[in-house]
Amino acid sequence: MKKIFIILLLTTFGIGQFSALTNWSQLSLNYFSTTAKDNIDIVTGASQNANNINTKGKFGVQYQHEVTGEINDKISFDVKEDVFYSDKSHEQRNSFLVNDLRVKIFYQTEFTYFKFQFNNRYYDSGETNFLNLPGVEQGTQQQTANNAILHYKHDVGKLNFNIYTSFRDLEYKYIVLSKIEDSKDEEEEGNRAKSASDYDIYSLGKITFNISDAFRIFSRTYLKNDLNKSSELDETELGGGVEFEKRLDFFNSIFSRFSYYNLDSKAIGDLFTHNLLTEIRYTKRFLFPLAGFVSYKNRSVYDDTQSKLLRVSNLVRVYLKYSYQTQNILDSYVLAGIKYNPENNGNMVFGEFNQFLLNDLYLTAGVKFAPELFTLYSGKLEYYFSSLKSIWLKTEYTDFNNKSGQNIISLGSTLIF
């Protein structure tokens, strides 16, 4: 499997030699500290030996690179690489050595859009936790996760066809209890790890008919197949709806969608058979440099047994951004927002500002307050050699409600060439 990834990567870069390339590269050195007062035991690796993690600071490094290019006026590509490594720490991560590769090829004309995407995420066994994953009964340690994605859109008059398909291959290890005989012929239980694979495929199809420039009606089908002997996690959704989207003028635009779908799945209760989703978003620009939006989503189900409409969740977002000092490399700005989602403990208030100091030096600071989960404070000092090159120092402190707090300090550089 690794040979396939290397061939794909080399092929993409080889094609890129005959096309215009844009590179984005970022390297950062990270230092992690925690407010935990005691050591913790964290189970990693296929051996399931518990490693004691002390409260001393830990170092890590992250490298990210993206290459984009055009082969001709219709075909382009994008390659992203993200490598992260860190000493084992209290940080809220599932793996401390992971490599994420994503390769995309696009074909686009006036009426047709096609994308092929291949993702590979690799986890090092000795640096990865065992987790409980949906659909897998045992404690599971991910090894590699591969995704092949096809996305096709095509316009024919007032009709739009949209098809999205994803195939996933998860390679993992899981714990097996076994009997171990010692020298005294006594049996005891021990742990060992076995390798396995899990596959699934899902597809989303949507056909839209444009009644006018603003009104559209659509039908959609979603199919998920777990590709194993049990069909417990298979899922089918059939439905449709109506959309309204209109730019009223330069300063105002609105989007709304109402949809219904029928859900058939053994893993989800009958209560969620009839689903209704309402979405509304209003975007506003002002005469001075202030812009923002208000959006609302409501998920509800219709209960046949009670003949009653039941709310599942509400989500409200409000976002405002004021920009000033726009003559520099970056705009200075102040932004603020609120998210209201009580059913999923998703309430949040956040704010951020970016301020030009002097000589292309910028200060960014922000806060996120999620009352049920955490409070996050962030700060960043960034110096731009040009609009394409910078160095920066960043800190993020997270105060979790039910866990020890963590602070991550990063020193990095960003280049575009």
DAUR-V970591 format. One record per helix or strand of 2 or more residues. SS is the DSSP state (@ for helix, = for strand). FROM is the first residue (numbers start at 1). LEN is the number of residues. If there is no record, write none. Layout:
# DAUR-V970591
SS&FROM&LEN / SS&FROM&LEN
This chain:
# DAUR-V970591
@&2&15 / =&20&15 / =&40&5 / =&50&4 / =&58&13 / =&75&12 / =&97&12 / =&112&12 / @&125&3 / =&128&2 / =&140&17 / =&159&23 / =&187&24 / =&215&11 / =&235&13 / =&252&13 / @&270&3 / =&274&12 / =&290&14 / =&308&17 / =&332&9 / @&342&3 / =&348&11 / =&361&10 / =&374&13 / =&389&12 / =&406&11
